Amino acid sequence: MENVLTIAGSDSLAGGGIEADLKTFEELNVFGLSALTSVASITPAGVNLSQIPPTVIGQQLDSILSQLPVHFAKTGLLGSQAALTMVCDKLQATKLKLVVDPVLVFKEGETQLHTTYIDAMTHNLLPLGYVTTPNLDEARQLSGLAEITTKDQMREAALRIQTFGCPNVVIKGGSRLAGDVALDYLRAGDQDYWFTGPKINRQTTDGAGCTFSAAITAELANGQSLPAAVAAAKTFVRLGITHGVAISATLGSVWQGASRQEETK
C-alpha cells in the first residue's frame, strides 16, 4: 500500500480540506499522511482562516519525509506566500509525483489571497507539479484569461498554465458551464481528453474539488494512468455529491464514503 501525502488546510465542516483528502485516501486504499497548513472555520457569514506558522509546516514535512517512503502527494490550500515557499523548499529535493490543487477561493467566501501569492504559485509550485486541477475561477486567475465559458477557452487556459512547467492540467468545468452537461477537461502533454456527465441538482458540493484532486492522487498511486485516474475521480466525486450530507438549504458536503455504499448494493 502506497503512502500518500496531503499538504492542505483543515475544513471545519469536513467536506473539503485535509479531512476530505484523508477520507478519500482511505476509501481508495492508500495510506494518508498529512501536513496541516491552516485552519478554516466556515460559517454562513464567511470563512475565518488561521494560518499555521511556516516553521511548523516544515517540521511536519520533515517528520513525514524523513521517516516514510512517499511517492505521491497533493497540495491544497496553502494560504500564504510564506507557507507556499516552505512547501516548495521541502518538496524540491524529493522525486514524488505531485498533484497541485491550486485553491485560490472558497465557494463559501473569499480567502483574500494576493497577486504575489498567485505569482509564487505559478513560478515556484506549479513547476514541481505533475498535474494541476484548477476549477474555472482558478484557471482564469492562473491563465490570465478574462473569462472561461467555452471549451476553446478551457483549452487555451490549460495551454497557458502548461507554460509554467506543469505538464498536465485538469480544468474542472463541472456545473459552472452553461447547459445540462458537467464538463471537465484534461490536457495531458499534447493530448486532449474531455469528460462529460449530466449535471447533478444538489447543493452537497462542499469539498468536491479537494475530493477530486485527492482521488486523482490516490488513483495514480494505485497505478492508474492519468486519464483513467481523472475518469475514476470524476465518478467518485459524482457519487459523493449524489449521496452528500446537507448542512443547510444552500450548503452541504460531499460524502467520500458513497462509492463504498454503491459497491455493497
N, C-alpha and C positions, 0 to 999 in steps of 0.2 A: 504494500500500500504506500502510495506516494505521500510525502509531507507537502502541504500546500499552504503558502503564507498569504495572509491578507494584511495590508497596511492601510488602515482606514479609521474613520470616526465612529463613535457609538451613536446609535439612534434610540432615543428613549422609548419610542413606540415599537421598536424591534422588528419593523417590517423591512427596513433597509440597514445600511451601515454594516459595521463589523458583525452584528448579530445575524443579519441576513447571509453574510458571507459564510460564517461558520456553520449555520444551519444547512446552507446549500452544499457545502463541502461534505458534511455528514451524510446527507441524503445521497450523494453521488460517490460515496465510498472512497474518499480520500481523507487524510488526517489533517485537520485545520489547525494552523498556528496563527497567532495574531500579534500585531504591534499597534497599539492604540494611539491615534494622533489627536483626537479631540472628542468632546462630549457635546452632543446636540440635544437640547431639551426642546421638543416640538409642542407648541400649544396652538390653540386657534388664533392667537394674536401674532404668531410668527415663530422664528427659530432663535433660540438663545444658544450661542456657540461658545464653548470654553476650550481653549487650546491646551494641549499637553506640552510642556516645555520641550524644545528640540533635543536637549541632552537626555531627557527621559525616553524619547522616541529612539534615540541612538542606542541607549542602554538595552532597550527591548530587542532591537535588531541584532546587537552584538550577542545577546543571550541566545537567540534563536540560531543565527547563522554560524556561531562558533561550536554549537553542540549537535546540530542535526543536519542531515543532508536535505537541502531544499533545491529542487529543480524548477519549480513553478511558483509564481507569486502574482498577486494583483494589488494595485493601489486603488483606493477610493478617495474620499475626502481627506486632503492633507491640511487645508485650511489656512496656511500661512506660508509665506515665501521661505521663512527660516525652517519650517518643517519640511518643505519640499527639498530644500538644499541638503538637509541632513539625510533624508531618504536617498537622494541621488548619490551622495557621498558614500553611503553604506552599500548601495547596490552596484556601483561602478566596478567593484572588484570581483563581483560574482559573475557566473555564467548562466544564471537562471533565466527561464523564459518568462517574460513579464507582460501581464495584461494591464494596460493603463485605462482605468475608468476615470476620465477627466472631470470629476464632479466640480462644476462651477456654480451651479444653482440647485436649490431645493425646490421641489414642487410646492412646498409649504411656505416658501418665502425666500428672499434674497440673503445670501451669505456675505455680501459686501466685499467680495474679493476684487483686487485691484488689477489694473493693466499690467503692472510689474509681475504679478503672480502668473498671469497668463503667459507673459513673455518667458518667465522662468520655466514654465511647463513645456512650452514649445521648443525651447532651446536646450533644456537640461534633462527633463524627464522623458519626453517622447522619444528622443534618440535611444534611450535604453529599452524601449518597449518592443515587443514582438507584434502586438496588436493593440489598438486603442478603440474604445467603444463609446464615442460621444452620442448623445441624443441630438436632436435638431438644433436646439439652442446652443449647446456646447460646440457642435460642429460649426455653427455660424460664427461664434466668437473665435474659435481656433483658426478658421479658414479666412476670416475677414470678409466673407460674403455678407451682403446687406440682408438677404433673406434666403431661406431654403424651403421652397414649397413644391418643387418638382423633382422628378427623377434625375434630370440633367443637372440640376443644382446639387443634388446629393452626390452625384459622381464628381462634379467639379470640386466640391468641398473635400471629398476624400483624396483627390489628386493633390490638392494644395496641402493637406495635412501630411501626406506621404513625404513631401519635400522636407519636413522637419526631421526625417530619419527613421520614422516608424514605418516598416514595410507593409503593414496590413491595417486596414481601417474598416470598422463596422459602424455604420451610421444608423441609429435607431429611429426610424420614422414612426413606427408604432401607430397609435391612433391620432397623431397630431396632423397628419396629412389629410387633405380633403378626400372624400369618397368613403366607401364601405370596406376598404381593404387596409389591413395593418401591414405596412411595407418596411422591410429592413434591407440594408444594402451592405455587402462585403466587397471591398476592393482588396484582393489578396495578390500582392505583387502587381502584375499587369492583367489580372483576371477579374471579371465582374461576376458577382453572384447576387441574385435577388431572392428574397424570402417573403412570401406572402401568406396571409391568412385573414379570415373575417375578423372585423373589429369586435371587441367584447364590450357590451354596455354595462360595465360595472365600475364602481369607484374604488375598488380594492387594488390600487396600483402603487401604493407607497412601498418602495423597495424594489420595484420592477427592474430598474437599471442596475442596482447593486447585485440583485439576484442573477440577472442576465450575464454580467461580466464574471461573477463568481462561477456560474455554471460553465461558461466557456473555459475558464481556467481549470476547473475540475475535469472537464472532458478532455482537454489537452493532456492533462496529467495521466488520464486513463488511456492515452494512446490514440485518441481520435485525431483525424486531420482537422485543419481549421474550419473548412466549410461544414464538415459533419458536426463539429463542436458547436458552431453557431446555430445550425438547424436544431440540434438537440436542446440547446439553451433556450431557443425560442419556444419550443414545445413545453419545456419545464416551466418557463415564466407564464405561458398561457394557462396552464393548469393551475398555477399558483394564484393568478388573478381570478380565474373562474371560481375557485374554492377559497377565496381570500376572506380575511377577517374584517368585518365592518367595525369602524370606530365611531363614525357619525354618519349623517345623511350624505355628506360630501367627501368623506375620507375613510380609507381602510387600507389594510396591509396585505401584501402578498403572503400566501401560506406556502412555505417551502416544502411542507410535507404532502402536498397534494398529489404529486406523482406516485408516491408510495401508496396512497389511498386508491388511486386508479389501478395500480398493479394487483391489489388484493381483491378487486371486484370480480 
